Amino acid sequence: MLRWLIVVFLALMLINWLHPFLGKLGFGKLPGDLRFKLFGRVWFIPLMSTILLSAVASLIAKLI
């Protein structure tokens, strides 16, 4: 269980670090990415970007 928490934490850090670069490529602005304002804060849920990045990672993993 602890290993999964560490993996999730590292994945979130990596995504956070790559967010500006991926934003320039258009990720986060795809249809299916949710952005809404609640309690005075903007919330962002990148559903379609996550699916697309998962598919790319899966293809890379199968090729290697």
PDB file of N, CA, C, O and CB in Angstrom:
ATOM      1  N   MET A   1       0.827  -1.192   0.000  1.00  0.00           N
ATOM      2  CA  MET A   1       0.000   0.000   0.000  1.00  0.00           C
ATOM      3  C   MET A   1       0.873   1.258   0.000  1.00  0.00           C
ATOM      4  O   MET A   1       0.561   2.230  -0.688  1.00  0.00           O
ATOM      5  CB  MET A   1      -0.941  -0.003   1.212  1.00  0.00           C
ATOM      6  N   LEU A   2       1.934   1.240   0.749  1.00  0.00           N
ATOM      7  CA  LEU A   2       2.816   2.393   0.834  1.00  0.00           C
ATOM      8  C   LEU A   2       3.500   2.658  -0.507  1.00  0.00           C
ATOM      9  O   LEU A   2       3.721   3.810  -0.881  1.00  0.00           O
ATOM     10  CB  LEU A   2       3.862   2.181   1.931  1.00  0.00           C
ATOM     11  N   ARG A   3       3.832   1.592  -1.221  1.00  0.00           N
ATOM     12  CA  ARG A   3       4.464   1.762  -2.539  1.00  0.00           C
ATOM     13  C   ARG A   3       3.531   2.476  -3.501  1.00  0.00           C
ATOM     14  O   ARG A   3       3.970   3.342  -4.259  1.00  0.00           O
ATOM     15  CB  ARG A   3       4.874   0.401  -3.123  1.00  0.00           C
ATOM     16  N   TRP A   4       2.250   2.127  -3.483  1.00  0.00           N
ATOM     17  CA  TRP A   4       1.298   2.773  -4.376  1.00  0.00           C
ATOM     18  C   TRP A   4       1.139   4.241  -4.036  1.00  0.00           C
ATOM     19  O   TRP A   4       1.020   5.072  -4.936  1.00  0.00           O
ATOM     20  CB  TRP A   4      -0.049   2.076  -4.312  1.00  0.00           C
ATOM     21  N   LEU A   5       1.135   4.573  -2.768  1.00  0.00           N
ATOM     22  CA  LEU A   5       1.046   5.981  -2.378  1.00  0.00           C
ATOM     23  C   LEU A   5       2.256   6.760  -2.868  1.00  0.00           C
ATOM     24  O   LEU A   5       2.127   7.900  -3.313  1.00  0.00           O
ATOM     25  CB  LEU A   5       0.920   6.111  -0.857  1.00  0.00           C
ATOM     26  N   ILE A   6       3.419   6.153  -2.789  1.00  0.00           N
ATOM     27  CA  ILE A   6       4.636   6.814  -3.270  1.00  0.00           C
ATOM     28  C   ILE A   6       4.570   6.990  -4.792  1.00  0.00           C
ATOM     29  O   ILE A   6       4.932   8.047  -5.309  1.00  0.00           O
ATOM     30  CB  ILE A   6       5.901   5.996  -2.871  1.00  0.00           C
ATOM     31  N   VAL A   7       4.111   5.963  -5.503  1.00  0.00           N
ATOM     32  CA  VAL A   7       3.998   6.048  -6.964  1.00  0.00           C
ATOM     33  C   VAL A   7       3.005   7.134  -7.362  1.00  0.00           C
ATOM     34  O   VAL A   7       3.283   7.917  -8.270  1.00  0.00           O
ATOM     35  CB  VAL A   7       3.566   4.690  -7.556  1.00  0.00           C
ATOM     36  N   VAL A   8       1.876   7.192  -6.712  1.00  0.00           N
ATOM     37  CA  VAL A   8       0.870   8.212  -7.016  1.00  0.00           C
ATOM     38  C   VAL A   8       1.423   9.604  -6.726  1.00  0.00           C
ATOM     39  O   VAL A   8       1.225  10.529  -7.514  1.00  0.00           O
ATOM     40  CB  VAL A   8      -0.418   7.966  -6.201  1.00  0.00           C
ATOM     41  N   PHE A   9       2.108   9.753  -5.611  1.00  0.00           N
ATOM     42  CA  PHE A   9       2.702  11.037  -5.242  1.00  0.00           C
ATOM     43  C   PHE A   9       3.725  11.478  -6.289  1.00  0.00           C
ATOM     44  O   PHE A   9       3.729  12.638  -6.702  1.00  0.00           O
ATOM     45  CB  PHE A   9       3.364  10.946  -3.854  1.00  0.00           C
ATOM     46  N   LEU A  10       4.592  10.559  -6.719  1.00  0.00           N
ATOM     47  CA  LEU A  10       5.598  10.901  -7.728  1.00  0.00           C
ATOM     48  C   LEU A  10       4.953  11.214  -9.077  1.00  0.00           C
ATOM     49  O   LEU A  10       5.412  12.107  -9.789  1.00  0.00           O
ATOM     50  CB  LEU A  10       6.603   9.755  -7.883  1.00  0.00           C
ATOM     51  N   ALA A  11       3.892  10.486  -9.434  1.00  0.00           N
ATOM     52  CA  ALA A  11       3.198  10.765 -10.689  1.00  0.00           C
ATOM     53  C   ALA A  11       2.551  12.149 -10.664  1.00  0.00           C
ATOM     54  O   ALA A  11       2.600  12.879 -11.654  1.00  0.00           O
ATOM     55  CB  ALA A  11       2.137   9.693 -10.960  1.00  0.00           C
ATOM     56  N   LEU A  12       1.953  12.502  -9.544  1.00  0.00           N
ATOM     57  CA  LEU A  12       1.359  13.833  -9.426  1.00  0.00           C
ATOM     58  C   LEU A  12       2.412  14.932  -9.493  1.00  0.00           C
ATOM     59  O   LEU A  12       2.177  15.983 -10.089  1.00  0.00           O
ATOM     60  CB  LEU A  12       0.580  13.945  -8.126  1.00  0.00           C
ATOM     61  N   MET A  13       3.559  14.696  -8.890  1.00  0.00           N
ATOM     62  CA  MET A  13       4.640  15.676  -8.965  1.00  0.00           C
ATOM     63  C   MET A  13       5.130  15.831 -10.407  1.00  0.00           C
ATOM     64  O   MET A  13       5.394  16.947 -10.855  1.00  0.00           O
ATOM     65  CB  MET A  13       5.807  15.262  -8.046  1.00  0.00           C
ATOM     66  N   LEU A  14       5.252  14.720 -11.131  1.00  0.00           N
ATOM     67  CA  LEU A  14       5.706  14.761 -12.513  1.00  0.00           C
ATOM     68  C   LEU A  14       4.699  15.495 -13.399  1.00  0.00           C
ATOM     69  O   LEU A  14       5.086  16.307 -14.239  1.00  0.00           O
ATOM     70  CB  LEU A  14       5.938  13.343 -13.037  1.00  0.00           C
ATOM     71  N   ILE A  15       3.430  15.216 -13.215  1.00  0.00           N
ATOM     72  CA  ILE A  15       2.389  15.888 -13.994  1.00  0.00           C
ATOM     73  C   ILE A  15       2.375  17.381 -13.689  1.00  0.00           C
ATOM     74  O   ILE A  15       2.221  18.202 -14.593  1.00  0.00           O
ATOM     75  CB  ILE A  15       1.008  15.271 -13.700  1.00  0.00           C
ATOM     76  N   ASN A  16       2.534  17.729 -12.420  1.00  0.00           N
ATOM     77  CA  ASN A  16       2.570  19.127 -12.021  1.00  0.00           C
ATOM     78  C   ASN A  16       3.763  19.835 -12.645  1.00  0.00           C
ATOM     79  O   ASN A  16       3.659  20.993 -13.048  1.00  0.00           O
ATOM     80  CB  ASN A  16       2.619  19.248 -10.501  1.00  0.00           C
ATOM     81  N   TRP A  17       4.886  19.151 -12.727  1.00  0.00           N
ATOM     82  CA  TRP A  17       6.099  19.724 -13.303  1.00  0.00           C
ATOM     83  C   TRP A  17       5.963  19.892 -14.818  1.00  0.00           C
ATOM     84  O   TRP A  17       6.461  20.869 -15.378  1.00  0.00           O
ATOM     85  CB  TRP A  17       7.310  18.842 -12.976  1.00  0.00           C
ATOM     86  N   LEU A  18       5.295  18.949 -15.481  1.00  0.00           N
ATOM     87  CA  LEU A  18       5.137  18.997 -16.930  1.00  0.00           C
ATOM     88  C   LEU A  18       3.922  19.812 -17.387  1.00  0.00           C
ATOM     89  O   LEU A  18       3.737  20.011 -18.588  1.00  0.00           O
ATOM     90  CB  LEU A  18       5.029  17.600 -17.464  1.00  0.00           C
ATOM     91  N   HIS A  19       3.104  20.277 -16.465  1.00  0.00           N
ATOM     92  CA  HIS A  19       1.869  20.979 -16.810  1.00  0.00           C
ATOM     93  C   HIS A  19       2.090  22.190 -17.720  1.00  0.00           C
ATOM     94  O   HIS A  19       1.355  22.328 -18.699  1.00  0.00           O
ATOM     95  CB  HIS A  19       1.178  21.422 -15.552  1.00  0.00           C
ATOM     96  N   PRO A  20       3.050  23.070 -17.458  1.00  0.00           N
ATOM     97  CA  PRO A  20       3.241  24.207 -18.381  1.00  0.00           C
ATOM     98  C   PRO A  20       3.632  23.759 -19.794  1.00  0.00           C
ATOM     99  O   PRO A  20       3.153  24.326 -20.776  1.00  0.00           O
ATOM    100  CB  PRO A  20       4.315  25.146 -17.831  1.00  0.00           C
ATOM    101  N   PHE A  21       4.489  22.759 -19.901  1.00  0.00           N
ATOM    102  CA  PHE A  21       4.904  22.261 -21.217  1.00  0.00           C
ATOM    103  C   PHE A  21       3.742  21.611 -21.950  1.00  0.00           C
ATOM    104  O   PHE A  21       3.556  21.841 -23.145  1.00  0.00           O
ATOM    105  CB  PHE A  21       6.054  21.262 -21.075  1.00  0.00           C
ATOM    106  N   LEU A  22       2.958  20.799 -21.243  1.00  0.00           N
ATOM    107  CA  LEU A  22       1.818  20.130 -21.871  1.00  0.00           C
ATOM    108  C   LEU A  22       0.736  21.132 -22.251  1.00  0.00           C
ATOM    109  O   LEU A  22       0.023  20.925 -23.233  1.00  0.00           O
ATOM    110  CB  LEU A  22       1.239  19.063 -20.935  1.00  0.00           C
ATOM    111  N   GLY A  23       0.601  22.216 -21.489  1.00  0.00           N
ATOM    112  CA  GLY A  23      -0.370  23.251 -21.816  1.00  0.00           C
ATOM    113  C   GLY A  23      -0.055  23.932 -23.129  1.00  0.00           C
ATOM    114  O   GLY A  23      -0.966  24.309 -23.867  1.00  0.00           O
ATOM    115  N   LYS A  24       1.229  24.097 -23.436  1.00  0.00           N
ATOM    116  CA  LYS A  24       1.626  24.700 -24.707  1.00  0.00           C
ATOM    117  C   LYS A  24       1.320  23.780 -25.878  1.00  0.00           C
ATOM    118  O   LYS A  24       1.109  24.249 -26.997  1.00  0.00           O
ATOM    119  CB  LYS A  24       3.111  25.043 -24.691  1.00  0.00           C
ATOM    120  N   LEU A  25       1.294  22.482 -25.632  1.00  0.00           N
ATOM    121  CA  LEU A  25       0.971  21.516 -26.684  1.00  0.00           C
ATOM    122  C   LEU A  25      -0.533  21.350 -26.888  1.00  0.00           C
ATOM    123  O   LEU A  25      -0.955  20.697 -27.842  1.00  0.00           O
ATOM    124  CB  LEU A  25       1.588  20.173 -26.355  1.00  0.00           C
ATOM    125  N   GLY A  26      -1.349  21.931 -26.005  1.00  0.00           N
ATOM    126  CA  GLY A  26      -2.800  21.848 -26.142  1.00  0.00           C
ATOM    127  C   GLY A  26      -3.468  20.930 -25.151  1.00  0.00           C
ATOM    128  O   GLY A  26      -4.696  20.860 -25.111  1.00  0.00           O
ATOM    129  N   PHE A  27      -2.693  20.219 -24.347  1.00  0.00           N
ATOM    130  CA  PHE A  27      -3.309  19.363 -23.338  1.00  0.00           C
ATOM    131  C   PHE A  27      -3.931  20.246 -22.262  1.00  0.00           C
ATOM    132  O   PHE A  27      -3.354  21.259 -21.867  1.00  0.00           O
ATOM    133  CB  PHE A  27      -2.268  18.379 -22.720  1.00  0.00           C
ATOM    134  N   GLY A  28      -5.100  19.855 -21.798  1.00  0.00           N
ATOM    135  CA  GLY A  28      -5.820  20.645 -20.817  1.00  0.00           C
ATOM    136  C   GLY A  28      -6.854  21.539 -21.463  1.00  0.00           C
ATOM    137  O   GLY A  28      -7.650  22.171 -20.769  1.00  0.00           O
ATOM    138  N   LYS A  29      -6.854  21.599 -22.777  1.00  0.00           N
ATOM    139  CA  LYS A  29      -7.825  22.404 -23.505  1.00  0.00           C
ATOM    140  C   LYS A  29      -8.641  21.544 -24.467  1.00  0.00           C
ATOM    141  O   LYS A  29      -9.307  22.061 -25.364  1.00  0.00           O
ATOM    142  CB  LYS A  29      -7.119  23.525 -24.268  1.00  0.00           C
ATOM    143  N   LEU A  30      -8.582  20.259 -24.274  1.00  0.00           N
ATOM    144  CA  LEU A  30      -9.304  19.329 -25.143  1.00  0.00           C
ATOM    145  C   LEU A  30     -10.779  19.261 -24.745  1.00  0.00           C
ATOM    146  O   LEU A  30     -11.116  19.537 -23.594  1.00  0.00           O
ATOM    147  CB  LEU A  30      -8.667  17.924 -25.081  1.00  0.00           C
ATOM    148  N   PRO A  31     -11.665  18.896 -25.681  1.00  0.00           N
ATOM    149  CA  PRO A  31     -13.064  18.672 -25.298  1.00  0.00           C
ATOM    150  C   PRO A  31     -13.125  17.494 -24.317  1.00  0.00           C
ATOM    151  O   PRO A  31     -12.565  16.432 -24.587  1.00  0.00           O
ATOM    152  CB  PRO A  31     -13.959  18.396 -26.563  1.00  0.00           C
ATOM    153  N   GLY A  32     -13.776  17.675 -23.229  1.00  0.00           N
ATOM    154  CA  GLY A  32     -13.840  16.635 -22.201  1.00  0.00           C
ATOM    155  C   GLY A  32     -13.031  16.996 -20.971  1.00  0.00           C
ATOM    156  O   GLY A  32     -13.155  16.337 -19.938  1.00  0.00           O
ATOM    157  N   ASP A  33     -12.200  18.038 -21.059  1.00  0.00           N
ATOM    158  CA  ASP A  33     -11.485  18.547 -19.894  1.00  0.00           C
ATOM    159  C   ASP A  33     -12.401  19.542 -19.184  1.00  0.00           C
ATOM    160  O   ASP A  33     -12.863  20.511 -19.787  1.00  0.00           O
ATOM    161  CB  ASP A  33     -10.119  19.216 -20.302  1.00  0.00           C
ATOM    162  N   LEU A  34     -12.655  19.301 -17.925  1.00  0.00           N
ATOM    163  CA  LEU A  34     -13.605  20.119 -17.173  1.00  0.00           C
ATOM    164  C   LEU A  34     -12.884  21.212 -16.396  1.00  0.00           C
ATOM    165  O   LEU A  34     -11.867  20.969 -15.745  1.00  0.00           O
ATOM    166  CB  LEU A  34     -14.426  19.247 -16.218  1.00  0.00           C
ATOM    167  N   ARG A  35     -13.429  22.412 -16.478  1.00  0.00           N
ATOM    168  CA  ARG A  35     -12.904  23.547 -15.721  1.00  0.00           C
ATOM    169  C   ARG A  35     -14.115  24.317 -15.205  1.00  0.00           C
ATOM    170  O   ARG A  35     -14.951  24.767 -15.989  1.00  0.00           O
ATOM    171  CB  ARG A  35     -11.953  24.466 -16.607  1.00  0.00           C
ATOM    172  N   PHE A  36     -14.206  24.467 -13.881  1.00  0.00           N
ATOM    173  CA  PHE A  36     -15.339  25.177 -13.317  1.00  0.00           C
ATOM    174  C   PHE A  36     -14.904  25.926 -12.068  1.00  0.00           C
ATOM    175  O   PHE A  36     -13.877  25.618 -11.463  1.00  0.00           O
ATOM    176  CB  PHE A  36     -16.489  24.207 -12.997  1.00  0.00           C
ATOM    177  N   LYS A  37     -15.710  26.919 -11.693  1.00  0.00           N
ATOM    178  CA  LYS A  37     -15.411  27.751 -10.535  1.00  0.00           C
ATOM    179  C   LYS A  37     -16.368  27.378  -9.408  1.00  0.00           C
ATOM    180  O   LYS A  37     -17.585  27.362  -9.588  1.00  0.00           O
ATOM    181  CB  LYS A  37     -15.521  29.268 -10.885  1.00  0.00           C
ATOM    182  N   LEU A  38     -15.796  27.080  -8.244  1.00  0.00           N
ATOM    183  CA  LEU A  38     -16.583  26.671  -7.094  1.00  0.00           C
ATOM    184  C   LEU A  38     -15.939  27.233  -5.838  1.00  0.00           C
ATOM    185  O   LEU A  38     -14.739  27.054  -5.628  1.00  0.00           O
ATOM    186  CB  LEU A  38     -16.703  25.128  -7.015  1.00  0.00           C
ATOM    187  N   PHE A  39     -16.703  27.899  -5.013  1.00  0.00           N
ATOM    188  CA  PHE A  39     -16.225  28.506  -3.774  1.00  0.00           C
ATOM    189  C   PHE A  39     -15.088  29.502  -4.030  1.00  0.00           C
ATOM    190  O   PHE A  39     -14.154  29.596  -3.234  1.00  0.00           O
ATOM    191  CB  PHE A  39     -15.759  27.420  -2.807  1.00  0.00           C
ATOM    192  N   GLY A  40     -15.168  30.238  -5.131  1.00  0.00           N
ATOM    193  CA  GLY A  40     -14.174  31.251  -5.438  1.00  0.00           C
ATOM    194  C   GLY A  40     -12.851  30.700  -5.945  1.00  0.00           C
ATOM    195  O   GLY A  40     -11.864  31.433  -6.004  1.00  0.00           O
ATOM    196  N   ARG A  41     -12.811  29.446  -6.306  1.00  0.00           N
ATOM    197  CA  ARG A  41     -11.577  28.824  -6.795  1.00  0.00           C
ATOM    198  C   ARG A  41     -11.870  28.093  -8.100  1.00  0.00           C
ATOM    199  O   ARG A  41     -12.941  27.511  -8.268  1.00  0.00           O
ATOM    200  CB  ARG A  41     -10.983  27.843  -5.736  1.00  0.00           C
ATOM    201  N   VAL A  42     -10.929  28.128  -9.003  1.00  0.00           N
ATOM    202  CA  VAL A  42     -11.092  27.438 -10.281  1.00  0.00           C
ATOM    203  C   VAL A  42     -10.594  26.007 -10.130  1.00  0.00           C
ATOM    204  O   VAL A  42      -9.455  25.774  -9.727  1.00  0.00           O
ATOM    205  CB  VAL A  42     -10.327  28.176 -11.425  1.00  0.00           C
ATOM    206  N   TRP A  43     -11.458  25.057 -10.458  1.00  0.00           N
ATOM    207  CA  TRP A  43     -11.120  23.637 -10.381  1.00  0.00           C
ATOM    208  C   TRP A  43     -10.950  23.114 -11.791  1.00  0.00           C
ATOM    209  O   TRP A  43     -11.689  23.505 -12.695  1.00  0.00           O
ATOM    210  CB  TRP A  43     -12.211  22.828  -9.611  1.00  0.00           C
ATOM    211  N   PHE A  44      -9.989  22.238 -11.985  1.00  0.00           N
ATOM    212  CA  PHE A  44      -9.674  21.712 -13.299  1.00  0.00           C
ATOM    213  C   PHE A  44      -9.567  20.198 -13.216  1.00  0.00           C
ATOM    214  O   PHE A  44      -8.799  19.663 -12.416  1.00  0.00           O
ATOM    215  CB  PHE A  44      -8.368  22.328 -13.844  1.00  0.00           C
ATOM    216  N   ILE A  45     -10.344  19.510 -14.048  1.00  0.00           N
ATOM    217  CA  ILE A  45     -10.315  18.048 -14.097  1.00  0.00           C
ATOM    218  C   ILE A  45     -10.035  17.640 -15.546  1.00  0.00           C
ATOM    219  O   ILE A  45     -10.935  17.698 -16.385  1.00  0.00           O
ATOM    220  CB  ILE A  45     -11.673  17.421 -13.573  1.00  0.00           C
ATOM    221  N   PRO A  46      -8.803  17.229 -15.851  1.00  0.00           N
ATOM    222  CA  PRO A  46      -8.429  16.922 -17.237  1.00  0.00           C
ATOM    223  C   PRO A  46      -8.757  15.477 -17.639  1.00  0.00           C
ATOM    224  O   PRO A  46      -7.854  14.650 -17.765  1.00  0.00           O
ATOM    225  CB  PRO A  46      -6.944  17.176 -17.435  1.00  0.00           C
ATOM    226  N   LEU A  47     -10.018  15.178 -17.836  1.00  0.00           N
ATOM    227  CA  LEU A  47     -10.418  13.803 -18.151  1.00  0.00           C
ATOM    228  C   LEU A  47      -9.880  13.346 -19.503  1.00  0.00           C
ATOM    229  O   LEU A  47      -9.220  12.309 -19.579  1.00  0.00           O
ATOM    230  CB  LEU A  47     -11.937  13.682 -18.137  1.00  0.00           C
ATOM    231  N   MET A  48     -10.146  14.093 -20.565  1.00  0.00           N
ATOM    232  CA  MET A  48      -9.735  13.671 -21.899  1.00  0.00           C
ATOM    233  C   MET A  48      -8.215  13.690 -22.042  1.00  0.00           C
ATOM    234  O   MET A  48      -7.645  12.810 -22.687  1.00  0.00           O
ATOM    235  CB  MET A  48     -10.373  14.569 -22.958  1.00  0.00           C
ATOM    236  N   SER A  49      -7.564  14.667 -21.458  1.00  0.00           N
ATOM    237  CA  SER A  49      -6.097  14.709 -21.515  1.00  0.00           C
ATOM    238  C   SER A  49      -5.487  13.507 -20.814  1.00  0.00           C
ATOM    239  O   SER A  49      -4.483  12.963 -21.272  1.00  0.00           O
ATOM    240  CB  SER A  49      -5.571  16.001 -20.885  1.00  0.00           C
ATOM    241  N   THR A  50      -6.086  13.092 -19.707  1.00  0.00           N
ATOM    242  CA  THR A  50      -5.599  11.923 -18.981  1.00  0.00           C
ATOM    243  C   THR A  50      -5.753  10.655 -19.813  1.00  0.00           C
ATOM    244  O   THR A  50      -4.851   9.817 -19.856  1.00  0.00           O
ATOM    245  CB  THR A  50      -6.343  11.773 -17.655  1.00  0.00           C
ATOM    246  N   ILE A  51      -6.896  10.522 -20.470  1.00  0.00           N
ATOM    247  CA  ILE A  51      -7.123   9.341 -21.311  1.00  0.00           C
ATOM    248  C   ILE A  51      -6.135   9.312 -22.467  1.00  0.00           C
ATOM    249  O   ILE A  51      -5.587   8.258 -22.788  1.00  0.00           O
ATOM    250  CB  ILE A  51      -8.568   9.323 -21.848  1.00  0.00           C
ATOM    251  N   LEU A  52      -5.902  10.454 -23.090  1.00  0.00           N
ATOM    252  CA  LEU A  52      -4.980  10.526 -24.215  1.00  0.00           C
ATOM    253  C   LEU A  52      -3.545  10.224 -23.780  1.00  0.00           C
ATOM    254  O   LEU A  52      -2.842   9.474 -24.457  1.00  0.00           O
ATOM    255  CB  LEU A  52      -5.053  11.905 -24.867  1.00  0.00           C
ATOM    256  N   LEU A  53      -3.107  10.794 -22.666  1.00  0.00           N
ATOM    257  CA  LEU A  53      -1.755  10.518 -22.174  1.00  0.00           C
ATOM    258  C   LEU A  53      -1.599   9.057 -21.754  1.00  0.00           C
ATOM    259  O   LEU A  53      -0.527   8.478 -21.930  1.00  0.00           O
ATOM    260  CB  LEU A  53      -1.424  11.437 -20.995  1.00  0.00           C
ATOM    261  N   SER A  54      -2.653   8.456 -21.203  1.00  0.00           N
ATOM    262  CA  SER A  54      -2.601   7.040 -20.840  1.00  0.00           C
ATOM    263  C   SER A  54      -2.468   6.160 -22.075  1.00  0.00           C
ATOM    264  O   SER A  54      -1.735   5.172 -22.062  1.00  0.00           O
ATOM    265  CB  SER A  54      -3.848   6.645 -20.048  1.00  0.00           C
ATOM    266  N   ALA A  55      -3.169   6.513 -23.130  1.00  0.00           N
ATOM    267  CA  ALA A  55      -3.072   5.742 -24.369  1.00  0.00           C
ATOM    268  C   ALA A  55      -1.668   5.837 -24.964  1.00  0.00           C
ATOM    269  O   ALA A  55      -1.119   4.840 -25.433  1.00  0.00           O
ATOM    270  CB  ALA A  55      -4.111   6.232 -25.388  1.00  0.00           C
ATOM    271  N   VAL A  56      -1.093   7.030 -24.943  1.00  0.00           N
ATOM    272  CA  VAL A  56       0.263   7.219 -25.456  1.00  0.00           C
ATOM    273  C   VAL A  56       1.269   6.414 -24.617  1.00  0.00           C
ATOM    274  O   VAL A  56       2.147   5.747 -25.165  1.00  0.00           O
ATOM    275  CB  VAL A  56       0.639   8.726 -25.453  1.00  0.00           C
ATOM    276  N   ALA A  57       1.133   6.480 -23.301  1.00  0.00           N
ATOM    277  CA  ALA A  57       2.030   5.732 -22.426  1.00  0.00           C
ATOM    278  C   ALA A  57       1.876   4.230 -22.636  1.00  0.00           C
ATOM    279  O   ALA A  57       2.859   3.492 -22.578  1.00  0.00           O
ATOM    280  CB  ALA A  57       1.766   6.089 -20.962  1.00  0.00           C
ATOM    281  N   SER A  58       0.651   3.773 -22.879  1.00  0.00           N
ATOM    282  CA  SER A  58       0.412   2.354 -23.122  1.00  0.00           C
ATOM    283  C   SER A  58       1.063   1.909 -24.430  1.00  0.00           C
ATOM    284  O   SER A  58       1.659   0.834 -24.494  1.00  0.00           O
ATOM    285  CB  SER A  58      -1.093   2.064 -23.152  1.00  0.00           C
ATOM    286  N   LEU A  59       0.949   2.727 -25.463  1.00  0.00           N
ATOM    287  CA  LEU A  59       1.593   2.385 -26.734  1.00  0.00           C
ATOM    288  C   LEU A  59       3.121   2.339 -26.618  1.00  0.00           C
ATOM    289  O   LEU A  59       3.771   1.459 -27.181  1.00  0.00           O
ATOM    290  CB  LEU A  59       1.190   3.392 -27.805  1.00  0.00           C
ATOM    291  N   ILE A  60       3.669   3.283 -25.891  1.00  0.00           N
ATOM    292  CA  ILE A  60       5.120   3.296 -25.679  1.00  0.00           C
ATOM    293  C   ILE A  60       5.553   2.060 -24.905  1.00  0.00           C
ATOM    294  O   ILE A  60       6.577   1.456 -25.225  1.00  0.00           O
ATOM    295  CB  ILE A  60       5.552   4.574 -24.928  1.00  0.00           C
ATOM    296  N   ALA A  61       4.782   1.675 -23.889  1.00  0.00           N
ATOM    297  CA  ALA A  61       5.107   0.510 -23.090  1.00  0.00           C
ATOM    298  C   ALA A  61       5.044  -0.781 -23.924  1.00  0.00           C
ATOM    299  O   ALA A  61       5.853  -1.687 -23.727  1.00  0.00           O
ATOM    300  CB  ALA A  61       4.158   0.417 -21.899  1.00  0.00           C
ATOM    301  N   LYS A  62       4.093  -0.858 -24.843  1.00  0.00           N
ATOM    302  CA  LYS A  62       3.982  -2.052 -25.687  1.00  0.00           C
ATOM    303  C   LYS A  62       5.116  -2.140 -26.702  1.00  0.00           C
ATOM    304  O   LYS A  62       5.536  -3.235 -27.075  1.00  0.00           O
ATOM    305  CB  LYS A  62       2.643  -2.059 -26.412  1.00  0.00           C
ATOM    306  N   LEU A  63       5.605  -1.000 -27.143  1.00  0.00           N
ATOM    307  CA  LEU A  63       6.698  -0.984 -28.104  1.00  0.00           C
ATOM    308  C   LEU A  63       8.049  -1.333 -27.481  1.00  0.00           C
ATOM    309  O   LEU A  63       8.945  -1.845 -28.153  1.00  0.00           O
ATOM    310  CB  LEU A  63       6.777   0.367 -28.751  1.00  0.00           C
ATOM    311  N   ILE A  64       8.175  -1.053 -26.215  1.00  0.00           N
ATOM    312  CA  ILE A  64       9.460  -1.309 -25.534  1.00  0.00           C
ATOM    313  C   ILE A  64       9.552  -2.713 -25.060  1.00  0.00           C
ATOM    314  O   ILE A  64      10.561  -3.099 -24.469  1.00  0.00           O
ATOM    315  CB  ILE A  64       9.654  -0.378 -24.367  1.00  0.00           C
TER     316      ILE A  64
END
